[in-house]
Amino acid sequence: GVCSCVYLYINGEYQGSYIFTEKVGLSNNSIDVDEELAYMLESSTNERGKYYKLMNDIYLNDVSDADWTNGTNLNEWFNGKQFFGFLDGGNYTVNGIYYPDTADTWVGLIPQILAAGGTTAAADGSKASIKNLGIRNSLIQGGYAGAFVGKPDTDNGILIENCFADSSVTVIGTIREGGIMASTQKKNVIIKSL
């Protein structure tokens, strides 16, 4: 599961550790630190169609050691969470996504992305999107594993644009895997990425 203790790194610099007893709210839907990224996933089910933007590089784990996945106190990322919104990475990166489970689950930065019913389409026509974002130094394993998305679960217009996962990202799917997305059986999923 997800650790309640998070070691916070901003742009690669250690900021301290935090233990959460309640949810952290977002200020103007700006995401500066890793717990805000986690809150975005937790809250988007109730706050559908919202726009979020990264304001810094995000480090979910200390990735300074080349063998970081063998360390202790690693923060495991979410599986199976659904995201109903628009995420602009601001040309920043998310580092240290760690999900080592090989169970038949949907895993990725955003395990499932959905277009909420009644959501007004963005100017580009999408009803949910991930844009301008990179993923580095990550290990993502699961049944359906993708660096960005495990499963797009909608027929209503998903857009993934200007996104990349570099060679420091390992994606292992026991059923399906993909550098951007594990699998889709839905229509209207558009990928325009690097």
C-alpha positions as CSV (number, residue, x, y, z in Angstrom):
1,G,0.0,0.0,0.0
2,V,0.9,3.7,0.1
3,C,3.1,4.7,3.0
4,S,1.7,7.3,5.4
5,C,5.2,8.7,5.7
6,V,6.5,10.6,2.7
7,Y,10.0,11.7,2.2
8,L,9.8,15.0,0.3
9,Y,12.2,16.0,-2.4
10,I,11.8,19.2,-4.5
11,N,14.0,19.5,-7.6
12,G,16.2,16.7,-6.2
13,E,16.8,18.3,-2.8
14,Y,15.7,16.6,0.4
15,Q,13.1,18.7,2.3
16,G,12.3,16.4,5.2
17,S,9.7,13.7,5.9
18,Y,6.0,14.1,6.7
19,I,3.5,11.8,8.3
20,F,-0.1,12.5,7.1
21,T,-3.1,12.4,9.4
22,E,-5.4,14.2,7.1
23,K,-5.6,15.1,3.4
24,V,-3.6,18.0,2.1
25,G,-5.6,20.5,0.1
26,L,-4.5,22.1,-3.2
27,S,-4.0,25.8,-3.5
28,N,-5.5,27.0,-6.8
29,N,-5.0,23.4,-8.1
30,S,-1.2,24.0,-8.4
31,I,0.9,20.9,-7.6
32,D,4.2,21.8,-6.0
33,V,5.1,18.7,-4.0
34,D,4.4,15.0,-4.1
35,E,1.7,14.9,-1.5
36,E,-0.3,17.3,-3.6
37,L,0.1,15.0,-6.6
38,A,-1.3,12.1,-4.4
39,Y,-4.2,14.4,-3.2
40,M,-5.0,15.2,-6.9
41,L,-5.6,11.4,-7.5
42,E,-7.5,10.9,-4.3
43,S,-9.8,13.9,-4.8
44,S,-10.5,13.8,-8.6
45,T,-13.3,11.3,-8.2
46,N,-15.2,13.9,-6.2
47,E,-13.8,17.0,-8.1
48,R,-14.4,15.9,-11.7
49,G,-13.3,18.0,-14.6
50,K,-10.8,20.1,-12.7
51,Y,-7.5,21.4,-14.1
52,Y,-4.2,20.7,-12.4
53,K,-0.7,22.0,-13.2
54,L,2.7,20.9,-11.9
55,M,4.9,23.7,-10.6
56,N,8.1,21.8,-10.0
57,D,9.8,18.5,-10.7
58,I,8.3,15.9,-8.3
59,Y,10.3,13.2,-6.5
60,L,8.2,10.5,-5.0
61,N,11.3,8.7,-3.8
62,D,15.0,9.5,-3.4
63,V,16.4,8.4,-6.8
64,S,20.0,9.7,-6.3
65,D,21.4,6.1,-6.0
66,A,21.4,4.2,-9.3
67,D,20.1,1.2,-7.4
68,W,17.4,3.1,-5.5
69,T,14.7,0.5,-6.0
70,N,16.5,-1.9,-3.6
71,G,16.5,0.7,-0.8
72,T,14.4,0.8,2.3
73,N,11.4,3.0,3.2
74,L,10.3,3.3,-0.4
75,N,7.0,5.0,-1.0
76,E,4.7,2.8,-3.1
77,W,2.5,4.6,-5.6
78,F,-1.2,4.0,-6.0
79,N,-2.9,1.3,-8.1
80,G,-6.4,1.3,-9.4
81,K,-7.0,5.1,-8.7
82,Q,-9.2,6.9,-11.2
83,F,-8.5,10.4,-12.4
84,F,-11.3,12.5,-13.9
85,G,-9.5,15.7,-15.0
86,F,-6.8,17.6,-16.9
87,L,-3.2,17.5,-15.8
88,D,-0.6,19.9,-17.3
89,G,2.9,18.9,-16.3
90,G,4.3,22.3,-17.1
91,N,7.3,20.6,-18.8
92,Y,8.4,19.2,-15.4
93,T,9.1,15.6,-14.5
94,V,7.8,13.1,-12.0
95,N,10.6,10.9,-10.6
96,G,10.6,7.8,-8.4
97,I,7.3,6.2,-9.1
98,Y,7.6,2.9,-7.4
99,Y,5.0,0.2,-7.8
100,P,6.5,-3.3,-7.5
101,D,3.4,-5.4,-7.4
102,T,2.8,-7.8,-10.2
103,A,-0.9,-8.5,-9.4
104,D,-3.5,-8.0,-12.1
105,T,-4.1,-4.3,-11.5
106,W,-3.9,-1.1,-13.6
107,V,-0.8,0.8,-12.7
108,G,0.9,4.0,-13.8
109,L,1.3,7.6,-12.7
110,I,-2.4,7.7,-13.3
111,P,-3.7,4.1,-13.0
112,Q,-7.1,4.9,-14.7
113,I,-8.0,8.1,-16.6
114,L,-11.7,8.8,-17.3
115,A,-13.7,11.6,-18.8
116,A,-16.4,12.5,-16.4
117,G,-19.9,12.5,-17.7
118,G,-21.1,16.1,-18.2
119,T,-17.5,17.5,-18.3
120,T,-17.2,20.3,-20.7
121,A,-14.5,19.6,-23.3
122,A,-11.3,21.6,-23.2
123,A,-10.3,23.8,-26.1
124,D,-8.5,20.8,-27.7
125,G,-11.7,18.8,-27.6
126,S,-10.5,16.4,-24.9
127,K,-12.6,15.6,-21.8
128,A,-9.5,14.3,-19.8
129,S,-5.8,14.8,-20.5
130,I,-2.2,14.6,-19.5
131,K,0.1,17.1,-21.2
132,N,3.7,18.4,-21.1
133,L,5.0,15.9,-18.6
134,G,8.0,13.6,-18.3
135,I,8.6,10.5,-16.2
136,R,12.1,9.5,-15.1
137,N,13.7,7.0,-12.7
138,S,10.7,4.9,-12.0
139,L,9.7,1.2,-11.6
140,I,6.1,0.4,-12.5
141,Q,4.9,-3.3,-12.4
142,G,1.4,-4.7,-12.6
143,G,-1.0,-6.6,-14.6
144,Y,-1.6,-3.7,-17.0
145,A,1.3,-1.3,-16.6
146,G,2.0,2.0,-18.4
147,A,4.3,4.8,-17.4
148,F,1.5,7.4,-17.6
149,V,-1.7,5.4,-17.7
150,G,-2.6,1.8,-16.9
151,K,-6.1,2.1,-18.4
152,P,-8.1,4.8,-20.2
153,D,-11.7,3.9,-19.4
154,T,-13.9,6.1,-21.5
155,D,-15.1,6.6,-25.0
156,N,-15.3,10.4,-24.5
157,G,-12.0,11.8,-25.6
158,I,-8.7,11.2,-23.7
159,L,-5.6,13.2,-24.9
160,I,-2.0,12.4,-23.9
161,E,0.2,15.1,-25.5
162,N,3.9,16.1,-25.3
163,C,4.7,13.5,-22.7
164,F,7.7,11.1,-22.4
165,A,9.1,8.3,-20.3
166,D,12.9,8.1,-20.7
167,S,15.2,5.0,-20.5
168,S,15.5,5.2,-16.7
169,V,11.8,4.1,-16.5
170,T,11.1,0.3,-16.2
171,V,7.5,-0.8,-17.1
172,I,6.7,-4.5,-16.6
173,G,3.2,-5.7,-17.3
174,T,2.2,-9.3,-16.6
175,I,-0.7,-9.0,-19.0
176,R,0.0,-5.8,-21.0
177,E,2.6,-3.0,-20.8
178,G,3.4,0.2,-22.6
179,G,5.8,3.2,-22.4
180,I,2.9,5.6,-22.4
181,M,-0.2,3.5,-21.8
182,A,-0.7,-0.2,-21.1
183,S,-3.8,-0.9,-23.0
184,T,-7.0,0.5,-24.4
185,Q,-10.1,-1.1,-25.8
186,K,-11.8,2.2,-26.0
187,K,-12.0,4.6,-28.9
188,N,-11.2,8.3,-28.8
189,V,-7.8,8.0,-27.1
190,I,-5.3,10.3,-28.8
191,I,-1.6,10.1,-28.1
192,K,0.6,12.9,-29.5
193,S,3.8,12.5,-27.5
194,L,7.6,12.6,-28.0
